[in-house]
Amino acid sequence: MDPFLPAAELARRIRERELSPVEAVETYLERIEKVNPKVNAYCLVLREEALKQAKEAERMLREGKKVGPLHGVPIAIKDLTPMRGVRTTFGSRLFENFVPSKDAVVVERLREAGAIPLGKTNTPEFGWMGNTVNALFGATRNPWNLERTAGGSSGGSAAAVAAGMAPFAEGSDGGGSIRIPSSACGVFGLKPTSGLVPMDLMVELGLGPFGHATPFMTHGPIARTVEDAALLLSVMVGFHEIDPFSVFPPEARYEEVEEGVKGLKMAYSPDLGYFEVDRKVRKTVEEAAWSFSELGAEVREINPRFPPGEEIEGAFQTLWVVAFSSVLGDLSPAEKEKLTPEVQALNELGKGISAVEYKRAEMVRGKVWLGMVELFREFDFLLTPTLATLPFPVDQLGPEEIEGRKINPLLGWILTYPFNLTGHPAASVPCGWVEGLPVGMQVVGRRFSERLLLRVCRSFEKLRPWHHRRPPLE
């Protein structure tokens, strides 16, 4: 079996008994054994459990039992996402031996649909940055160039998919953590509208049911094709009482992806009005954005009416570090020592922020929201680069300058986090390769427009296909 077989095709072949779930699981386990030592995408492989579940899936098919849409299909799960009875570290020595007593809602739904978890994928400590490295498992490397970052915080999930170690993967996104690594690894990643997929990660970490709204965090799919991501999204969505922001999906189906963008209006912003963008990245994304005109869409360059960039960056950082401090502020000295120095510093920074400063950050957030409301009165989608730079060396936090201009190495190169402030759906679509490294284009839509967003991305995929590319790992 080809480990790069699209997930939707794999699911179909298993249902029709052209392929065995055991054969599928064994194929990916062999691929993991061969490739993971180079890439370090998985921090835990569930070999025995996956094979046991595959044999049970095969028995159900043999006996003609009713099966779910992902029956027998392997999947990778991010190590920020709790799994019942499976070590889940959140990338931190503080949780080095933590074993959750129950699944996150999204894992529960994946299991009910018949998916078979292959293992847990690497993530930075508590998902705090856009490079996947931590003190427990080290760095995840980019399959296209092992000296470069795979992005983060779902870097392990994106690298696993790009390297053929899983047909698709679960990720989570609180500032770009699905879109950043999807761009860096040359795969498709979707951050759904906040509330579409229930989020209970913050309950496990102690922030409570409302903790994932400041800023908005959500689970979402990472896949090699738009159709695969749509199939995975269709299983994830739906109301759950544990999440107070959870909603009933406004659209019935996501897995059947249509095509066509004729008559749609696309706003293209090369930098959101305040990012410095590498000229090679800018050129690649610009060509991709204007290619929508070949499909019958109207494309116009425009920047959203946002407040100054430093205010947006500051507001986002304020919300994030206060969330960190809310969870970590009461640790004992011995527990704090288990945190990396960077996370300790974020914790201390958050404790020094006043209630008034926090409220001002929310006011800036409101201005970003109003800027998007105004943009979507005229346009259907916003197109931007996902990242302002190519994947950088794996031992860096981020670039310190782009095109000669100094930037914040934590946030100054990711054009993703404004849409975690607003909760709009946003995808990263592979749109080109520069110096052998992938470049992603971000596609942002109105809230709850996932079905149309998937259609737009599928149309682009058909015009400029990418999933036939394979990283040079052999």
N, C-alpha and C positions, 0 to 999 in steps of 0.2 A: 504493500500500500504506500502511496506517495504521501509523506507527512504534510505536504503543501496543498493537499486536496481541500477545496473550499468546504467549510463546515456545513453549509446547507446541502451540498452534494453528499457529504459524508452521512449526514442524518438521513437523507433519502435512501441511500444505498443500504444503510443498516436496517431501516424500516422494511425495505423490500427484500431483505435477507441476501443481498448481493455481497455484503461485507459483514463480518462478525464483529461485535463489540470487543471481543477478546483480541482479535487481530488489530483493531484500531488502537486499543490501549497498549498492546505490546509494541506497535510501531512507534508510538510517542515515547514510551519508556526507553526503547532502544535509542531513539534520537536524543533524548535527554542525557542518557549515559554517555553518548558520544560528544555532544555539543556543549552541555551545561558547564563542564569544567573550564571551557574557554570563556563563556559569556557570563556565567553566574546569575542566571535569571531566576532559578528556583533556589530557595533557601531550605525547602523541605519537600521531599518526593514521597508520595503515598503509594509506593509500589504495591505492597500486598493488598492494601485496601482497594486500590483501583482495579486490580486483577479480580479480586473477589466480587466487586460490584459488576464488572464486565461479564463474568460468568453467570451471575444472576440475571443480568439484562439479556443475555443469550437464551437462558432458560425461558424467560417470559415470552420472547419471540417464538421460540420453538413450540410453546404451549398455546400460542395465539392470544395471549393476554393483551388487553388494551394498554397502549404505551403513549408516553408524552412526546412532544415535538423534538426534544433533544435526547431521546432514548439512546443510550449507549455511546453518546458523543463525549469525548474527553474535553475537559476545560481546566484552565489554570485560575487560581483564586489568589488575590493579593493578600499579603501578610498583615494588612491593616484590617482585614475583614474576618470577624470571628467565625470559627467553625467548631461545632460540637465535638469534643473529644480530641481535637487536633491542636497541637502547640501553635499558638498565635502570639507573636512577640511584639507586634507593632514596630519592629525594627529597633527595639530598645532593650538594653540590658536590664532595665527596670522590670520588664515583663518576660525575661529570658525563659522562664519555666511556666508561663501562664497557659492553662488549658481551659478554654471556655466550656461552660456547661450546656450551651445551646448555640444553634446556628444564628447568624444574622438572617433577617428576613429574606434578603436577596439570595443567600446560599440555600435556604429552605426551598425557595421557589425553583432554583436551578435543579436541586435534587428531585423535587416533585415532577419536573419536566423530563427527568431521566438522565441528566448530565452526570458525568463521572469525574469528580475532581482528581487531577493528577498530582497536585501538590500546591504549596504556598509559594508565591513569588516575592522577590526581594523588594524592599522599600526603604527610604531613609527614615530615621527615627521620627515616629509619629507623622510621617509624610511632610516634614517641615520645609523641604527644599526641592528644587527642580533637577537634582542630580541624585541618583540612587546609590548611596553608599551609607553604611552604618558600622558601628563597632562590633556587632555580632557576626555579620556575614561578609563584610567587605563591599566592594564595588561591583555593580552590574555593568557590563561592558556592551558597547554598541555592536551589534552583529555585522554592521557594514564596515566598521573600523574599530578593532578591539582596544585602541588607545583613546577612543572618544566616549563621551557620556551617552548612555541610553536615555537620558532625561529622567524625570521623576514627577510625582512620587510613585506612579505605577510603572516604573522603569522595568521591573522584572516581568510584569505582564506583557508589556509591549515588546520587549526583547524576546520573550518566549515565543510570541506569535510570529515575529519577524524571522526568527531562526528556525521555524518549523517544529518547535517543541510543544505546540498546542495549536489546535485549529482556531480557537479564539479564547479570550480571557476576560475575566471581570476586573474592572478597575474602579477607582474612586477619585473624585475631583473636587478640591476645595479652593483651587487657585489656578488650575490648569493641569492637574495631575493625571488626567487621561490624555489631554491634547498635547502636552509637552512631549511625553515619551512617544506618542504616536507619530508626531512630526519627526522626532529625532531618529526613530527606527523605521520609518517608511511604511506605516500601517494606518488603518482608518480607526479613529477613536471618536466617540460621541459622548459629550456631557449633556444629559437630558435636562429638560426644564425641571427646576426644583419642585419636588413634590410628586413627580411622575413615578419615580422609583423610591419606595420607602427607605429611609436612612435611620438605622438604629445603632450605628457605630458609636455615636457620642454617649449613648446610654451605657455601653460597656466601659467606656473610658471615664465616666463619671460626670460629664457635662450635662447629662439629662436629655430629655426628648427635644428641647428647644436649642440645644447646643450647636446643631449643624446649620443654623440659619444665619450665623454671624461670623464669616460670610456663609453663603449657601454652599453646602457640600452634597454630593450625590454619587451613587454608584452609576456605572455605565459600561457599555461594551467596548472592547478593543478587538479588532478583527482584520483579516487581510482583504476582505471585500465589504462593500456596503450591504449587500444582501445578507452576509453572515452577521453583521452588526445588527441589522434589522430583526433577524431571527432571534438573536440573543436579547435584544431590547424587549421583544414581545413577551418574553418569559418573565422579565424583571418588573414590568410595570404593574400598577394597580394599588388601590387603597389598602392601607393597613393601619389599625388603630394605634399602634405604638408610635407612629410618626404624626405629630399634630399638623404637619404641612402636607401630609399625604392626600392625594386626590384620586378620584376615579378617572381613568384615562378618557379624555374627550374624544378620542378616535378609536374605532373598534379594533383595527388590525395594523400592525407595523411590518409583519414579516413578508408581505407581498409588495415588493418595491416596484413602483411604476417609474416611467421615464418621461422626460420632456420638461422644458423650462420656457417654452415660447410664451412671450407676453409678460414674463416676470421682470421686475425692476431690481437691479443689483447695485448697491452702493459699494464702491471699492475705496478703501482707505489704506494707503501704503504704510501708515505709521500711527493711526488713531490720533494724529495731531501732536503727539509728544514723544514717541519712541525714536531713538536712533536705530536705523535698520541697515545691516550690511548690504552693500550695493548689489552683490550677486544674488542674495536672497530676495531683495526688492525686485530685481529684474525678473527672476523666475516666477514669483507670485504675481507680478503685474501681467506677464504674458498669460498666465493661467486664468486670472480674473477676466481679462478681456476676451478670452476664448469663449466665454459664455455668449458673446454676441453672435458667434458662429451657430449657436443653437437656437437663436431667436429671442434671447433675452436682451433687455436694455441695460447697459453698464455705464455708470457715471462715477467719476472720482469725486469723493466728498468725505469730509471728516465729521464725525458726530460732534454735536455741541456739548462738549464735556468741560468741566472745570479744569484748571491747570493740572498738568500731569503730576507735579510733585504733591498736589493735594490728594489726588486719587491714590497714588502710591502710599502716601502717609496714612490715609484712611484705611486702606486695606491692611497695612502692617499693624495698625493699632488694633483693629478687630481681631486679627490673628494672634498677636502676642497676648492679648487679654484672655483669649480662649485658652492658650497654653497655660498661663498663670492660674486660671481658674481650676485647672486639673492638677497642676504640679506645685502650686504655691505652698501647700501644707505638708510637703514631704519631709521626712527626717533627714538629718545631715548624711546618714549612711545611704539613704535612698537617692538623695540628690547626687551623690558621688557616682551613681550608676549612669547618670545622664552624661551625654557628651558636653564639652565646654560650650558649644554653640547653643544647645538647647537650654543649658543652665542660664546663659546670657539672655536668651529670649524670655525665659521665665522671670528673671529679675527686671527686665525692661517692662514687661506687662504689669508687674506689681507697682511700678512707679507711675502708671497712667491714671489720671483722675477721671471721675465720672463725667466732668464737663468735657474733657478731651475726647472721651469715648462718644459722647453725644454729638460733638462736632464731627467726628468721623462718620457717624450715621447721617448727618446733614449732607456731607459731601457725597455719600452713597446715594442719597436722594437725588442729587443733581445729576449723577451718572444715569440713574433710572430715567429721569425726565429727558435727558439727551437721547436715550434710546427710544422713548415714546415718540419724540419728535421725528427721529429718523424713520421709524416704521410707519409714520403717517404717509410717507411718500414712497418708501422702498419696501420690498419684500424680504431682502436679505442684505447682510453686511459681509463683505469679503475683506480679509486682512491677512498678512502673514501670521502664522501661529507663533513662530519664534523670530526674533530679530537677527539671529546669527545661526551659523551652522553648528552642529554638535561640537563642543569644545573638549579639551583634554579631560579625561575622567577624574583626574586628581584636583580639579578646580571646583569651587562653589559656583562659579559662573564667570563670564568675561567681565573684566574691569573697565574695558572701553570698547566702543564700536565706531569704526570710521574716525578714529582719533578723538572721540568725545567720551569722557569718563561717564560711567553709568553705575548704578547700584547692581553689584554682581548677583544679588538675590532676586531682584524683581525687574531690573532694567532691560531684560532681554525677552521677557515673556508677555505677549500681547493678549493673554488669556484671562488674567485675574479680574479685569473690569466686569466680566460677564458672570463671575461668581458673586459680585456685589449685587447684580440685578436678577440673576436666576434664569437668564435666557438660555435656550438650547444652543450649543455650539459644537461643531465638529472640526477635526483636523483631517484634511484630505491630502494624501501625497500628490504633489503637483510638479515634481521635478527632482533631479539629482545634480548636485554641484560638487565637483572634486570627489565623486564617489559616495557622497553623503546625501541623505534625503532632505527635502524641503517640504514643509507642510503649509497648506493654505487653510486658514480658519474661515468657516462658514457659520454665521450667526443668524438665527431666525427669531421671529416673534415667539413669545411664550406659547408652549403647547402646539408648535407647528412641526413636530418631529416627522410626521408623515411626508409633508412637503419638503422638509429639509433633506430627508433621505432620498427623495426623488431628485432633488437638485444635485446631490452628491453622486447618485447613481448615473445621472446624465453626464456629469463630468468624467466619471470613471470610464464610461463607455467611449467618450471622446478621447481621453488620454489614459488608457489602462495602465495599471501599475503592479497588479498582483502576480504577474508572471516573473517579476524580478526576484532573484534570490541572493542573499548575502554570500560573500566569498568565504565560507567557513570550512569547506571540504579540504 
